[in-house]
Amino acid sequence: LQISGYLNLLANTIDNFTHGLAVAASFLVSRKVGFLTTMAILLHEIPHEVGDFAILLRAGFDRWSAAKMQLSTALGGILGACFAICAQSPKGAGETVAWILPFTSGGFLYIALVNVVPDLLEEKNPWNSLQQILLLCTGITVMVLLSFT
């Protein structure tokens, strides 16, 4: 088995830990914020996990082992959620959320921009770049609209 598979599993576990932090902290804010955060993360995770599964297969894992290892990385999310709940201040959820949500949001933005911006700069076809920028703007617009409901 190639080391890239194990590195991917480690990265996926850390990613799931931050997702767990975000979900638990957002539910500490309100049900609405919690459900919106959960839906956003689920929509992100579906293609992400399919890609990680393909990386594991390419690294030499068989399908059953890759599926088991992907499932085991989900424990990182549970640990993240437990950490967010345990870090809750006796003064209330506000102090916990005051550092968890900015930390996880900043991490998500950083990862997204590190992955997207270089691809946009290297894209030769301006139409493809425009489509990606429009989709990014659409995603931001959807998040803003959902925050008002």
Disulfide bonds with the S-S distance in Angstrom:
none
